Amino acid sequence: MMQPKRETGARSYKTIIISACAGVALALIWVGIRFSTPGSSAPISVLAGNTCYGMAQDEYTVAKMVNGWGGIDLTVYCYTGKDETSAALVQASVKGSSPMELFHKFYAEDLCDYTHNCTGIAIDAGAFLGTHALYLAKLGLQVHAFEPLTTSYNLLRCSAEANTFTGTGSVTVLKEGLSDKAGTDCLYPPPATTMDAARVMKNMVDCSTNPSHQINVVTLDHYWTDVLDKQQVDFIKLDIEAHENSALKGGKLLFTT
C-alpha cells in the first residue's frame, strides 16, 4: 500500500491508495482533508422500533455506537439475516468493540495528523450501509454517497436521517452508480451473505429480461460539473467491486482541471 505524501498545492492529489480484498480493489483518493482527534472505542447498542422507508421491521436492525472510536457517535441501519457486514456491526455490541477502528487509524493518523480542521467535499461510491460516509460527515465533510442497490440505498437514507451532523457535515444519498459514461448499467445482485458485493456485470445479466437489475450511472465529471458546480472535491472513496477503473475514467476532467 502506498503511503500518503505530504505535498503542498491546492489541487494536488496527494495519494492514490489501492488495496485488494477478495480480489476487489478499494481505491481511496486523498486531496488533503484534516480530521478530528481519536478517542476511545465503545460498544454498539441495537435499537428497536425504528421505521425505514416502508421496510418491515424484521428486515433491518439499527446499531448505534455511543462515544465511539474517535469520539464519534454513529447510528447505522443494517440488514438482518446473513449479511456479514451487518452481523459484524451487531456483534460488536456484544464484544464491546468498534468496527470504526478499521479505518479511523487511516483517516486520523495516516492522512490527517490528528488535526481538527475538517471541511470540504467527499464522494463515497459504493457507500453500502454508510459507515465511511457517516463517519466523514460526522467529522464535518459534505459527503455525496452513491449506492445503487435499492435496499442498501434505503438503509443508508435512514442512517443519514438518524444521525446528527455538526458544522458543515452532511450526507447526500444518491441511488446511482459511477462509471465511465452516463446512462444505465446492469447490476448483478449480491449473495445474501455479502450484500455489499453487488457489481456491474454486463455479460452476466441481461437487463432487457431482468429490468430490476438496471441502474442509473453517472460519471465523476458529470457530477462534478453539473451538480457540484466544479467545487473542489477533497476526498474520493471507491469500493465498487472491480468497477473502480471505469469510475476513474469518468473523472478525467475532474482530475486534470
ROLOBA-876944 format. One record per atom (N, C-alpha, C): x, y, z. Coordinates in nm, 2 decimals, padded with zeros to 4 digits. Layout:
<sites>
px / py / pz
X / Y / Z
...
</sites>
This chain:
<sites>
px / py / pz
00.08 / -00.12 / 00.00
00.00 / 00.00 / 00.00
00.09 / 00.12 / 00.00
00.06 / 00.22 / -00.08
00.13 / 00.34 / -00.09
00.10 / 00.43 / 00.03
00.20 / 00.49 / 00.09
00.18 / 00.58 / 00.20
00.15 / 00.72 / 00.15
00.07 / 00.80 / 00.22
00.04 / 00.94 / 00.18
00.17 / 01.02 / 00.18
00.17 / 01.12 / 00.08
00.28 / 01.21 / 00.07
00.24 / 01.35 / 00.12
00.32 / 01.41 / 00.20
00.28 / 01.54 / 00.25
00.33 / 01.65 / 00.15
00.25 / 01.68 / 00.05
00.29 / 01.78 / -00.05
00.20 / 01.90 / -00.04
00.24 / 02.01 / -00.10
00.16 / 02.13 / -00.10
00.09 / 02.15 / -00.23
00.00 / 02.24 / -00.23
-00.07 / 02.27 / -00.36
-00.22 / 02.25 / -00.34
-00.30 / 02.35 / -00.38
-00.45 / 02.35 / -00.35
-00.52 / 02.24 / -00.43
-00.47 / 02.20 / -00.55
-00.54 / 02.10 / -00.63
-00.45 / 01.97 / -00.65
-00.35 / 01.96 / -00.56
-00.26 / 01.84 / -00.58
-00.32 / 01.72 / -00.51
-00.34 / 01.61 / -00.59
-00.39 / 01.49 / -00.53
-00.27 / 01.41 / -00.47
-00.27 / 01.40 / -00.34
-00.15 / 01.35 / -00.27
-00.13 / 01.21 / -00.29
-00.23 / 01.13 / -00.28
-00.22 / 00.98 / -00.28
-00.33 / 00.91 / -00.35
-00.29 / 00.80 / -00.42
-00.39 / 00.71 / -00.46
-00.36 / 00.58 / -00.39
-00.45 / 00.52 / -00.31
-00.42 / 00.40 / -00.24
-00.51 / 00.29 / -00.29
-00.46 / 00.18 / -00.33
-00.54 / 00.07 / -00.37
-00.50 / -00.05 / -00.29
-00.60 / -00.11 / -00.23
-00.58 / -00.23 / -00.16
-00.67 / -00.34 / -00.21
-00.63 / -00.46 / -00.21
-00.72 / -00.57 / -00.26
-00.78 / -00.65 / -00.15
-00.90 / -00.68 / -00.16
-00.97 / -00.76 / -00.06
-01.06 / -00.86 / -00.14
-01.03 / -00.99 / -00.13
-01.10 / -01.09 / -00.21
-01.11 / -01.06 / -00.36
-01.00 / -01.00 / -00.41
-00.99 / -00.98 / -00.55
-01.06 / -00.85 / -00.59
-01.11 / -00.77 / -00.50
-01.18 / -00.65 / -00.54
-01.10 / -00.53 / -00.49
-01.08 / -00.44 / -00.58
-00.99 / -00.32 / -00.55
-01.07 / -00.22 / -00.47
-01.01 / -00.16 / -00.37
-01.07 / -00.05 / -00.30
-00.98 / 00.07 / -00.32
-01.03 / 00.17 / -00.39
-00.94 / 00.29 / -00.42
-00.98 / 00.41 / -00.33
-00.88 / 00.47 / -00.27
-00.90 / 00.59 / -00.19
-00.82 / 00.70 / -00.25
-00.88 / 00.81 / -00.27
-00.80 / 00.92 / -00.33
-00.81 / 01.04 / -00.23
-00.69 / 01.08 / -00.18
-00.69 / 01.19 / -00.08
-00.64 / 01.32 / -00.14
-00.70 / 01.43 / -00.11
-00.66 / 01.56 / -00.16
-00.62 / 01.65 / -00.05
-00.62 / 01.61 / 00.07
-00.57 / 01.70 / 00.18
-00.68 / 01.74 / 00.28
-00.75 / 01.65 / 00.34
-00.85 / 01.68 / 00.44
-00.79 / 01.67 / 00.58
-00.85 / 01.74 / 00.67
-00.80 / 01.73 / 00.81
-00.91 / 01.68 / 00.90
-00.88 / 01.58 / 00.99
-00.99 / 01.52 / 01.07
-00.97 / 01.54 / 01.22
-01.06 / 01.48 / 01.29
-01.07 / 01.50 / 01.44
-00.97 / 01.41 / 01.51
-00.94 / 01.44 / 01.63
-00.86 / 01.36 / 01.72
-00.93 / 01.24 / 01.77
-00.86 / 01.12 / 01.76
-00.93 / 01.00 / 01.81
-00.95 / 00.99 / 01.96
-01.05 / 00.91 / 02.00
-01.07 / 00.89 / 02.14
-01.07 / 00.74 / 02.16
-01.16 / 00.69 / 02.25
-01.16 / 00.55 / 02.28
-01.29 / 00.49 / 02.22
-01.28 / 00.36 / 02.20
-01.39 / 00.29 / 02.14
-01.49 / 00.26 / 02.25
-01.62 / 00.23 / 02.20
-01.73 / 00.20 / 02.29
-01.82 / 00.10 / 02.22
-01.90 / 00.03 / 02.30
-01.98 / -00.07 / 02.24
-02.10 / -00.01 / 02.16
-02.15 / -00.10 / 02.07
-02.27 / -00.06 / 01.99
-02.39 / -00.12 / 02.05
-02.50 / -00.04 / 02.06
-02.62 / -00.10 / 02.11
-02.72 / -00.11 / 02.00
-02.81 / -00.21 / 02.00
-02.90 / -00.23 / 01.89
-03.04 / -00.18 / 01.93
-03.09 / -00.09 / 01.85
-03.22 / -00.02 / 01.88
-03.33 / -00.10 / 01.81
-03.45 / -00.08 / 01.86
-03.57 / -00.14 / 01.80
-03.68 / -00.04 / 01.79
-03.78 / -00.06 / 01.70
-03.89 / 00.02 / 01.69
-03.87 / 00.14 / 01.59
-03.77 / 00.14 / 01.51
-03.75 / 00.25 / 01.42
-03.81 / 00.20 / 01.28
-03.86 / 00.30 / 01.21
-03.91 / 00.27 / 01.07
-03.82 / 00.31 / 00.97
-03.82 / 00.25 / 00.85
-03.73 / 00.28 / 00.75
-03.79 / 00.26 / 00.61
-03.85 / 00.36 / 00.55
-03.90 / 00.37 / 00.42
-03.98 / 00.24 / 00.38
-04.08 / 00.21 / 00.46
-04.17 / 00.11 / 00.43
-04.12 / -00.03 / 00.45
-03.99 / -00.05 / 00.49
-03.94 / -00.18 / 00.51
-04.00 / -00.24 / 00.64
-04.02 / -00.37 / 00.63
-04.07 / -00.44 / 00.75
-03.97 / -00.44 / 00.86
-04.01 / -00.44 / 00.99
-03.91 / -00.42 / 01.09
-03.82 / -00.54 / 01.11
-03.86 / -00.66 / 01.06
-03.78 / -00.78 / 01.06
-03.68 / -00.78 / 00.95
-03.67 / -00.67 / 00.86
-03.58 / -00.67 / 00.75
-03.46 / -00.59 / 00.78
-03.45 / -00.52 / 00.90
-03.34 / -00.44 / 00.93
-03.32 / -00.43 / 01.08
-03.20 / -00.40 / 01.12
-03.16 / -00.38 / 01.26
-03.09 / -00.24 / 01.27
-03.11 / -00.17 / 01.38
-03.04 / -00.04 / 01.39
-02.93 / -00.06 / 01.50
-02.81 / -00.03 / 01.46
-02.70 / -00.04 / 01.55
-02.65 / 00.10 / 01.58
-02.63 / 00.13 / 01.71
-02.58 / 00.26 / 01.75
-02.46 / 00.25 / 01.83
-02.35 / 00.32 / 01.78
-02.23 / 00.33 / 01.85
-02.23 / 00.46 / 01.93
-02.21 / 00.45 / 02.06
-02.21 / 00.57 / 02.15
-02.07 / 00.60 / 02.20
-02.03 / 00.72 / 02.18
-01.89 / 00.76 / 02.22
-01.79 / 00.67 / 02.15
-01.81 / 00.65 / 02.02
-01.73 / 00.55 / 01.95
-01.58 / 00.60 / 01.93
-01.51 / 00.51 / 01.85
-01.37 / 00.54 / 01.82
-01.36 / 00.67 / 01.76
-01.27 / 00.76 / 01.81
-01.26 / 00.89 / 01.76
-01.36 / 00.99 / 01.82
-01.43 / 00.94 / 01.92
-01.53 / 01.03 / 01.98
-01.65 / 01.06 / 01.89
-01.68 / 00.96 / 01.80
-01.79 / 00.98 / 01.71
-01.90 / 00.89 / 01.74
-02.03 / 00.94 / 01.75
-02.15 / 00.86 / 01.77
-02.20 / 00.83 / 01.63
-02.24 / 00.70 / 01.60
-02.29 / 00.67 / 01.47
-02.42 / 00.58 / 01.49
-02.52 / 00.60 / 01.42
-02.64 / 00.52 / 01.41
-02.64 / 00.46 / 01.27
-02.64 / 00.33 / 01.26
-02.63 / 00.26 / 01.13
-02.74 / 00.16 / 01.11
-02.83 / 00.18 / 01.01
-02.93 / 00.08 / 00.98
-02.87 / -00.04 / 00.90
-02.89 / -00.16 / 00.95
-02.82 / -00.28 / 00.89
-02.93 / -00.38 / 00.84
-02.88 / -00.47 / 00.76
-02.96 / -00.58 / 00.72
-02.97 / -00.68 / 00.83
-03.09 / -00.75 / 00.84
-03.10 / -00.87 / 00.92
-03.06 / -00.99 / 00.84
-03.05 / -01.10 / 00.90
-03.02 / -01.22 / 00.82
-02.88 / -01.25 / 00.81
-02.83 / -01.29 / 00.69
-02.70 / -01.35 / 00.67
-02.59 / -01.25 / 00.64
-02.62 / -01.12 / 00.61
-02.52 / -01.03 / 00.57
-02.41 / -01.02 / 00.67
-02.28 / -01.04 / 00.63
-02.17 / -01.05 / 00.72
-02.13 / -00.91 / 00.78
-02.14 / -00.81 / 00.70
-02.10 / -00.68 / 00.75
-02.20 / -00.63 / 00.85
-02.33 / -00.65 / 00.83
-02.44 / -00.61 / 00.92
-02.42 / -00.69 / 01.05
-02.39 / -00.82 / 01.04
-02.37 / -00.91 / 01.16
-02.25 / -00.86 / 01.24
-02.15 / -00.82 / 01.17
-02.03 / -00.77 / 01.24
-02.06 / -00.64 / 01.33
-02.14 / -00.56 / 01.27
-02.18 / -00.43 / 01.34
-02.26 / -00.47 / 01.47
-02.35 / -00.56 / 01.45
-02.43 / -00.60 / 01.56
-02.35 / -00.68 / 01.67
-02.27 / -00.77 / 01.62
-02.19 / -00.85 / 01.71
-02.09 / -00.76 / 01.79
-02.05 / -00.65 / 01.74
-01.96 / -00.56 / 01.81
-02.03 / -00.51 / 01.94
-02.16 / -00.51 / 01.94
-02.23 / -00.46 / 02.06
-02.21 / -00.56 / 02.18
-02.20 / -00.69 / 02.14
-02.18 / -00.79 / 02.24
-02.03 / -00.79 / 02.29
-01.94 / -00.77 / 02.20
-01.80 / -00.77 / 02.23
-01.75 / -00.64 / 02.29
-01.82 / -00.53 / 02.27
-01.78 / -00.40 / 02.32
-01.67 / -00.34 / 02.24
-01.66 / -00.38 / 02.11
-01.56 / -00.33 / 02.02
-01.62 / -00.23 / 01.92
-01.54 / -00.17 / 01.84
-01.59 / -00.07 / 01.74
-01.53 / -00.10 / 01.61
-01.62 / -00.13 / 01.51
-01.58 / -00.15 / 01.37
-01.51 / -00.03 / 01.31
-01.54 / 00.09 / 01.37
-01.48 / 00.21 / 01.32
-01.33 / 00.21 / 01.33
-01.27 / 00.12 / 01.42
-01.13 / 00.12 / 01.43
-01.06 / 00.07 / 01.30
-01.14 / 00.00 / 01.22
-01.08 / -00.05 / 01.09
-01.03 / 00.06 / 01.00
-01.09 / 00.18 / 01.00
-01.05 / 00.28 / 00.91
-01.02 / 00.41 / 00.98
-01.05 / 00.42 / 01.11
-01.02 / 00.55 / 01.18
-00.87 / 00.58 / 01.18
-00.79 / 00.48 / 01.20
-00.64 / 00.50 / 01.21
-00.60 / 00.56 / 01.07
-00.65 / 00.51 / 00.96
-00.61 / 00.56 / 00.83
-00.65 / 00.71 / 00.82
-00.78 / 00.74 / 00.86
-00.82 / 00.88 / 00.85
-00.74 / 00.97 / 00.94
-00.73 / 00.93 / 01.07
-00.68 / 01.02 / 01.17
-00.53 / 01.03 / 01.17
-00.46 / 00.92 / 01.16
-00.32 / 00.92 / 01.17
-00.25 / 00.94 / 01.03
-00.28 / 00.85 / 00.94
-00.20 / 00.85 / 00.81
-00.23 / 00.97 / 00.73
-00.36 / 01.02 / 00.73
-00.40 / 01.12 / 00.64
-00.41 / 01.26 / 00.70
-00.44 / 01.26 / 00.83
-00.49 / 01.39 / 00.89
-00.41 / 01.44 / 01.01
-00.31 / 01.38 / 01.05
-00.22 / 01.43 / 01.16
-00.30 / 01.48 / 01.28
-00.41 / 01.41 / 01.31
-00.49 / 01.44 / 01.43
-00.54 / 01.59 / 01.44
-00.55 / 01.66 / 01.33
-00.60 / 01.80 / 01.34
-00.75 / 01.80 / 01.34
-00.80 / 01.92 / 01.37
-00.95 / 01.94 / 01.39
-01.01 / 02.01 / 01.27
-00.94 / 02.07 / 01.18
-01.00 / 02.15 / 01.08
-01.05 / 02.06 / 00.96
-01.17 / 02.02 / 00.97
-01.23 / 01.92 / 00.88
-01.34 / 01.98 / 00.80
-01.32 / 02.02 / 00.68
-01.42 / 02.08 / 00.59
-01.39 / 02.03 / 00.45
-01.49 / 02.04 / 00.36
-01.46 / 02.00 / 00.22
-01.57 / 01.91 / 00.17
-01.55 / 01.86 / 00.05
-01.65 / 01.78 / -00.02
-01.59 / 01.64 / -00.04
-01.66 / 01.54 / 00.00
-01.62 / 01.40 / -00.02
-01.72 / 01.32 / -00.11
-01.67 / 01.23 / -00.19
-01.75 / 01.14 / -00.26
-01.73 / 00.99 / -00.22
-01.83 / 00.92 / -00.18
-01.82 / 00.78 / -00.14
-01.90 / 00.70 / -00.24
-01.84 / 00.63 / -00.33
-01.91 / 00.54 / -00.43
-01.90 / 00.40 / -00.38
-02.02 / 00.33 / -00.38
-02.03 / 00.20 / -00.31
-02.04 / 00.22 / -00.16
-02.13 / 00.32 / -00.12
-02.14 / 00.36 / 00.02
-02.20 / 00.25 / 00.11
-02.28 / 00.16 / 00.05
-02.34 / 00.05 / 00.12
-02.42 / 00.10 / 00.24
-02.39 / 00.05 / 00.36
-02.46 / 00.10 / 00.48
-02.42 / 00.23 / 00.53
-02.30 / 00.28 / 00.48
-02.27 / 00.42 / 00.51
-02.17 / 00.44 / 00.62
-02.10 / 00.34 / 00.67
-02.01 / 00.36 / 00.78
-01.91 / 00.47 / 00.75
-01.85 / 00.46 / 00.63
-01.75 / 00.56 / 00.59
-01.82 / 00.70 / 00.57
-01.93 / 00.70 / 00.49
-01.99 / 00.83 / 00.46
-02.04 / 00.90 / 00.59
-02.10 / 00.83 / 00.68
-02.15 / 00.89 / 00.80
-02.03 / 00.94 / 00.89
-01.93 / 00.86 / 00.89
-01.81 / 00.90 / 00.97
-01.75 / 01.03 / 00.92
-01.73 / 01.03 / 00.79
-01.68 / 01.15 / 00.73
-01.76 / 01.27 / 00.75
-01.90 / 01.26 / 00.75
-01.99 / 01.37 / 00.77
-01.98 / 01.41 / 00.92
-01.97 / 01.31 / 01.01
-01.95 / 01.35 / 01.15
-01.83 / 01.44 / 01.17
-01.73 / 01.42 / 01.09
-01.61 / 01.49 / 01.10
-01.62 / 01.63 / 01.04
-01.73 / 01.66 / 00.96
-01.75 / 01.79 / 00.91
-01.76 / 01.80 / 00.76
-01.74 / 01.68 / 00.69
-01.74 / 01.69 / 00.54
-01.88 / 01.68 / 00.48
-01.90 / 01.74 / 00.37
-02.02 / 01.73 / 00.29
-02.00 / 01.60 / 00.20
-02.07 / 01.50 / 00.23
-02.04 / 01.37 / 00.17
-02.16 / 01.34 / 00.07
-02.12 / 01.30 / -00.05
-02.21 / 01.26 / -00.16
-02.19 / 01.11 / -00.18
-02.29 / 01.03 / -00.13
-02.28 / 00.89 / -00.12
-02.36 / 00.82 / -00.23
-02.29 / 00.74 / -00.31
-02.36 / 00.67 / -00.42
-02.38 / 00.53 / -00.38
-02.51 / 00.48 / -00.39
-02.54 / 00.34 / -00.36
-02.66 / 00.30 / -00.45
-02.64 / 00.23 / -00.55
-02.74 / 00.19 / -00.65
-02.83 / 00.08 / -00.61
-02.79 / -00.01 / -00.51
-02.88 / -00.12 / -00.47
-02.99 / -00.07 / -00.39
-03.11 / -00.10 / -00.42
-03.23 / -00.03 / -00.36
-03.24 / -00.05 / -00.21
-03.22 / -00.17 / -00.16
-03.24 / -00.18 / -00.01
-03.12 / -00.11 / 00.06
-03.00 / -00.13 / 00.01
-02.89 / -00.06 / 00.07
-02.91 / 00.09 / 00.07
-02.96 / 00.14 / -00.04
-02.99 / 00.28 / -00.06
-03.09 / 00.33 / 00.05
-03.19 / 00.25 / 00.07
-03.29 / 00.29 / 00.17
-03.23 / 00.29 / 00.31
-03.16 / 00.18 / 00.34
-03.09 / 00.17 / 00.47
-03.00 / 00.29 / 00.50
-02.92 / 00.33 / 00.39
-02.83 / 00.44 / 00.40
-02.91 / 00.57 / 00.42
-03.02 / 00.59 / 00.35
-03.10 / 00.71 / 00.38
-03.15 / 00.72 / 00.52
-03.19 / 00.60 / 00.57
-03.24 / 00.60 / 00.71
-03.13 / 00.64 / 00.81
-03.01 / 00.58 / 00.78
-02.89 / 00.61 / 00.87
-02.86 / 00.76 / 00.86
-02.86 / 00.82 / 00.74
-02.83 / 00.96 / 00.72
-02.92 / 01.05 / 00.80
-03.05 / 01.01 / 00.80
-03.15 / 01.09 / 00.87
-03.15 / 01.07 / 01.02
-03.10 / 00.95 / 01.06
-03.09 / 00.92 / 01.21
-02.97 / 00.99 / 01.28
-02.87 / 01.03 / 01.20
-02.75 / 01.09 / 01.26
-02.76 / 01.24 / 01.26
-02.70 / 01.30 / 01.36
-02.69 / 01.44 / 01.37
-02.55 / 01.48 / 01.34
-02.53 / 01.58 / 01.24
-02.40 / 01.62 / 01.20
-02.38 / 01.77 / 01.24
-02.26 / 01.80 / 01.28
-02.23 / 01.93 / 01.33
-02.15 / 02.01 / 01.22
-02.15 / 02.14 / 01.23
-02.08 / 02.22 / 01.14
-02.13 / 02.20 / 01.00
-02.04 / 02.18 / 00.90
-02.07 / 02.17 / 00.76
-02.10 / 02.02 / 00.72
-02.10 / 01.93 / 00.82
-02.12 / 01.79 / 00.78
-02.26 / 01.76 / 00.73
-02.26 / 01.67 / 00.63
-02.39 / 01.63 / 00.57
-02.37 / 01.51 / 00.49
-02.48 / 01.43 / 00.46
-02.47 / 01.32 / 00.37
-02.58 / 01.33 / 00.27
-02.55 / 01.34 / 00.14
-02.65 / 01.34 / 00.03
-02.64 / 01.20 / -00.03
-02.75 / 01.12 / -00.02
-02.76 / 00.99 / -00.07
-02.82 / 00.98 / -00.21
-02.74 / 00.91 / -00.30
-02.78 / 00.91 / -00.44
-02.80 / 00.76 / -00.49
-02.91 / 00.73 / -00.55
-02.94 / 00.60 / -00.60
-02.89 / 00.58 / -00.74
-02.75 / 00.59 / -00.75
-02.68 / 00.59 / -00.88
-02.55 / 00.52 / -00.86
-02.49 / 00.48 / -00.97
-02.35 / 00.43 / -00.96
-02.26 / 00.52 / -01.04
-02.13 / 00.50 / -01.03
-02.04 / 00.58 / -01.11
-01.98 / 00.49 / -01.22
-01.96 / 00.54 / -01.34
-01.90 / 00.46 / -01.45
-01.82 / 00.56 / -01.54
-01.78 / 00.51 / -01.65
-01.70 / 00.59 / -01.75
-01.79 / 00.66 / -01.84
-01.92 / 00.64 / -01.84
-02.02 / 00.71 / -01.92
-02.15 / 00.72 / -01.84
-02.23 / 00.82 / -01.87
-02.36 / 00.83 / -01.81
-02.47 / 00.75 / -01.88
-02.56 / 00.70 / -01.81
-02.67 / 00.62 / -01.87
-02.72 / 00.51 / -01.78
-02.72 / 00.39 / -01.83
-02.76 / 00.27 / -01.74
-02.66 / 00.16 / -01.75
-02.66 / 00.08 / -01.65
-02.58 / -00.04 / -01.64
-02.66 / -00.15 / -01.58
-02.61 / -00.27 / -01.58
-02.67 / -00.39 / -01.52
-02.60 / -00.42 / -01.39
-02.67 / -00.44 / -01.28
-02.61 / -00.47 / -01.15
-02.64 / -00.61 / -01.12
-02.54 / -00.69 / -01.10
-02.56 / -00.83 / -01.06
-02.59 / -00.84 / -00.92
-02.70 / -00.90 / -00.88
-02.74 / -00.90 / -00.74
-02.64 / -00.97 / -00.65
-02.62 / -00.92 / -00.53
-02.52 / -00.99 / -00.44
-02.58 / -01.11 / -00.37
-02.49 / -01.20 / -00.32
-02.54 / -01.31 / -00.23
-02.58 / -01.25 / -00.10
-02.67 / -01.33 / -00.03
-02.72 / -01.28 / 00.10
-02.62 / -01.26 / 00.20
-02.50 / -01.33 / 00.19
-02.40 / -01.32 / 00.30
-02.31 / -01.19 / 00.28
-02.31 / -01.14 / 00.16
-02.23 / -01.02 / 00.13
-02.31 / -00.92 / 00.04
-02.40 / -00.85 / 00.11
-02.49 / -00.76 / 00.04
-02.41 / -00.64 / -00.01
-02.29 / -00.62 / 00.02
-02.21 / -00.51 / -00.03
-02.14 / -00.55 / -00.16
-02.16 / -00.67 / -00.21
-02.09 / -00.73 / -00.32
-02.17 / -00.72 / -00.46
-02.27 / -00.64 / -00.47
-02.34 / -00.61 / -00.59
-02.24 / -00.55 / -00.69
-02.24 / -00.60 / -00.81
-02.14 / -00.54 / -00.91
-02.20 / -00.53 / -01.05
-02.14 / -00.44 / -01.13
-02.18 / -00.43 / -01.27
-02.12 / -00.55 / -01.34
-02.20 / -00.63 / -01.40
-02.16 / -00.75 / -01.48
-02.24 / -00.76 / -01.60
-02.20 / -00.68 / -01.71
-02.28 / -00.67 / -01.83
-02.30 / -00.80 / -01.90
-02.20 / -00.89 / -01.89
-02.21 / -01.02 / -01.96
-02.29 / -01.12 / -01.89
-02.32 / -01.10 / -01.76
-02.39 / -01.20 / -01.68
-02.54 / -01.17 / -01.66
-02.58 / -01.04 / -01.68
-02.72 / -01.00 / -01.65
-02.77 / -00.93 / -01.78
-02.88 / -00.98 / -01.83
-02.95 / -00.92 / -01.94
-03.06 / -00.83 / -01.89
-03.04 / -00.70 / -01.89
-03.13 / -00.61 / -01.83
-03.26 / -00.60 / -01.91
-03.26 / -00.64 / -02.03
-03.39 / -00.64 / -02.11
-03.48 / -00.75 / -02.06
-03.43 / -00.86 / -02.00
-03.52 / -00.96 / -01.94
-03.53 / -00.95 / -01.79
-03.43 / -00.87 / -01.73
-03.43 / -00.85 / -01.58
-03.42 / -00.70 / -01.56
-03.53 / -00.63 / -01.59
-03.52 / -00.48 / -01.57
-03.50 / -00.43 / -01.43
-03.52 / -00.52 / -01.33
-03.50 / -00.48 / -01.19
-03.35 / -00.47 / -01.16
-03.27 / -00.53 / -01.25
-03.12 / -00.52 / -01.23
-03.06 / -00.39 / -01.29
-03.14 / -00.32 / -01.36
-03.09 / -00.20 / -01.43
-03.07 / -00.08 / -01.33
-02.96 / -00.01 / -01.34
-02.93 / 00.10 / -01.25
-02.89 / 00.22 / -01.33
-02.91 / 00.34 / -01.28
-02.86 / 00.46 / -01.34
-02.72 / 00.48 / -01.30
-02.64 / 00.53 / -01.40
-02.50 / 00.56 / -01.37
-02.46 / 00.70 / -01.42
-02.37 / 00.77 / -01.35
-02.32 / 00.89 / -01.39
-02.17 / 00.89 / -01.39
-02.11 / 00.99 / -01.44
-01.96 / 01.00 / -01.44
-01.92 / 01.10 / -01.33
-01.80 / 01.08 / -01.28
-01.75 / 01.18 / -01.19
-01.75 / 01.32 / -01.25
-01.71 / 01.33 / -01.38
-01.71 / 01.46 / -01.44
-01.85 / 01.52 / -01.45
-01.95 / 01.44 / -01.48
-02.09 / 01.50 / -01.49
-02.13 / 01.55 / -01.35
-02.10 / 01.47 / -01.25
-02.15 / 01.51 / -01.12
-02.07 / 01.63 / -01.07
-01.94 / 01.63 / -01.09
-01.86 / 01.75 / -01.05
-01.90 / 01.87 / -01.12
-01.93 / 01.86 / -01.25
-01.96 / 01.98 / -01.33
-02.11 / 02.03 / -01.31
-02.20 / 01.94 / -01.32
-02.35 / 01.97 / -01.32
-02.41 / 01.98 / -01.18
-02.36 / 01.91 / -01.09
-02.42 / 01.91 / -00.95
-02.33 / 01.99 / -00.85
-02.20 / 01.96 / -00.85
-02.11 / 02.03 / -00.76
-02.06 / 02.17 / -00.81
-02.10 / 02.20 / -00.94
-02.06 / 02.33 / -01.00
-01.91 / 02.35 / -00.99
-01.83 / 02.24 / -01.01
-01.69 / 02.24 / -01.02
-01.62 / 02.29 / -00.89
-01.69 / 02.27 / -00.77
-01.63 / 02.29 / -00.65
-01.52 / 02.19 / -00.62
-01.42 / 02.22 / -00.55
-01.31 / 02.12 / -00.53
-01.36 / 02.00 / -00.45
-01.33 / 01.89 / -00.50
-01.36 / 01.76 / -00.43
-01.23 / 01.72 / -00.36
-01.25 / 01.70 / -00.23
-01.13 / 01.68 / -00.14
-01.10 / 01.54 / -00.11
-01.19 / 01.45 / -00.13
-01.17 / 01.31 / -00.09
-01.27 / 01.22 / -00.17
-01.21 / 01.11 / -00.23
-01.30 / 01.02 / -00.30
-01.27 / 00.88 / -00.25
-01.37 / 00.80 / -00.21
-01.36 / 00.66 / -00.18
-01.44 / 00.58 / -00.28
-01.37 / 00.48 / -00.34
-01.44 / 00.39 / -00.43
-01.43 / 00.25 / -00.38
-01.54 / 00.19 / -00.37
-01.54 / 00.04 / -00.33
-01.66 / -00.02 / -00.41
-01.64 / -00.04 / -00.54
-01.74 / -00.07 / -00.63
-01.71 / -00.20 / -00.71
-01.65 / -00.29 / -00.64
-01.64 / -00.43 / -00.69
-01.58 / -00.44 / -00.83
-01.46 / -00.40 / -00.84
-01.38 / -00.41 / -00.96
-01.43 / -00.32 / -01.07
-01.51 / -00.22 / -01.04
-01.56 / -00.12 / -01.14
-01.49 / 00.01 / -01.12
-01.39 / 00.01 / -01.03
-01.32 / 00.14 / -01.00
-01.25 / 00.20 / -01.12
-01.19 / 00.12 / -01.20
-01.12 / 00.17 / -01.32
-01.22 / 00.25 / -01.41
-01.34 / 00.20 / -01.43
-01.44 / 00.27 / -01.51
-01.48 / 00.40 / -01.45
-01.50 / 00.40 / -01.32
-01.53 / 00.52 / -01.25
-01.42 / 00.63 / -01.26
-01.30 / 00.58 / -01.25
-01.19 / 00.68 / -01.26
-01.18 / 00.74 / -01.40
-01.20 / 00.65 / -01.50
-01.20 / 00.70 / -01.64
-01.31 / 00.81 / -01.66
-01.42 / 00.80 / -01.58
-01.52 / 00.91 / -01.59
-01.49 / 01.04 / -01.52
-01.37 / 01.05 / -01.47
-01.33 / 01.17 / -01.39
-01.21 / 01.24 / -01.45
-01.19 / 01.22 / -01.58
-01.07 / 01.28 / -01.64
-01.06 / 01.43 / -01.63
-01.18 / 01.50 / -01.64
-01.18 / 01.65 / -01.63
-01.16 / 01.69 / -01.48
-01.22 / 01.61 / -01.39
-01.20 / 01.64 / -01.25
-01.06 / 01.63 / -01.21
-00.99 / 01.53 / -01.26
-00.85 / 01.51 / -01.21
-00.75 / 01.59 / -01.28
-00.78 / 01.65 / -01.39
-00.69 / 01.73 / -01.47
-00.71 / 01.88 / -01.47
-00.82 / 01.92 / -01.42
-00.85 / 02.07 / -01.42
-00.79 / 02.14 / -01.30
</sites>
